[in-house]
Amino acid sequence: MKFARFLHPEIVFLDLPCRDKKGTIEFMAEKLCRYYDISHKDELIRDVLDREQIKSTGLGNGLAVPHGRTDLVDNLYVLVARSMKGIEWDAPDGKTAHYIFFIIGPSKLAREYLEALGDISRIMVRHEIREGIHKAKTAGEIIDIIRRSGARHKKR
């Protein structure tokens, strides 16, 4: 199953209004909870921020993947955002994050959760994918780029 099945234009953001990591996590959790009618926003924010304290989810090449597992949700959820200015995310290469994938999932879907993280890493390491997302004019274009990337998310 294609990784893009988790993405919807309403939760793909072309230019984040946020200036820092904490604000971005709060913004994305708010949007996720509103879109999916989830009532545990504060807990989700805390879980993701706690995860950031363990180790930064800034991966380099302009990519950050803030994420958390919690039994407060029953499904895997993914939001995508682009920051044209870039957000400091403590990446190993010292570069700011321009492409942020926010993932929340329950413990019972650990394999699916880890596969989604792997899919994101595999597609975003490719320069042409990052370039395409950088140039995209609509949320639909970003989803199409990810869909065409060939990254598969297998349900077992």
HELIX and SHEET records of a PDB file:
HELIX    1   1 PHE A    3  PHE A    6  5                                   4    
HELIX    2   2 PRO A    9  ILE A   11  5                                   3    
HELIX    3   3 LYS A   21  TYR A   36  1                                  16    
HELIX    4   4 LYS A   41  ILE A   54  1                                  14    
HELIX    5   5 SER A  107  LEU A  109  5                                   3    
HELIX    6   6 ALA A  110  MET A  124  1                                  15    
HELIX    7   7 HIS A  127  LYS A  135  1                                   9    
HELIX    8   8 ALA A  139  ARG A  148  1                                  10    
SHEET    1   A 5 VAL A  12  PHE A  13  0                                        
SHEET    2   A 5 TYR A  77  ILE A  87  1                                        
SHEET    3   A 5 ALA A  97  GLY A 105 -1                                        
SHEET    4   A 5 LEU A  63  ALA A  64  1                                        
SHEET    5   A 5 GLY A  58  GLY A  60 -1                                        
SHEET    1   B 4 VAL A  12  PHE A  13  0                                        
SHEET    2   B 4 TYR A  77  ILE A  87  1                                        
SHEET    3   B 4 ALA A  97  GLY A 105 -1                                        
SHEET    4   B 4 HIS A  67  ARG A  69  1                                        
END                                                                             
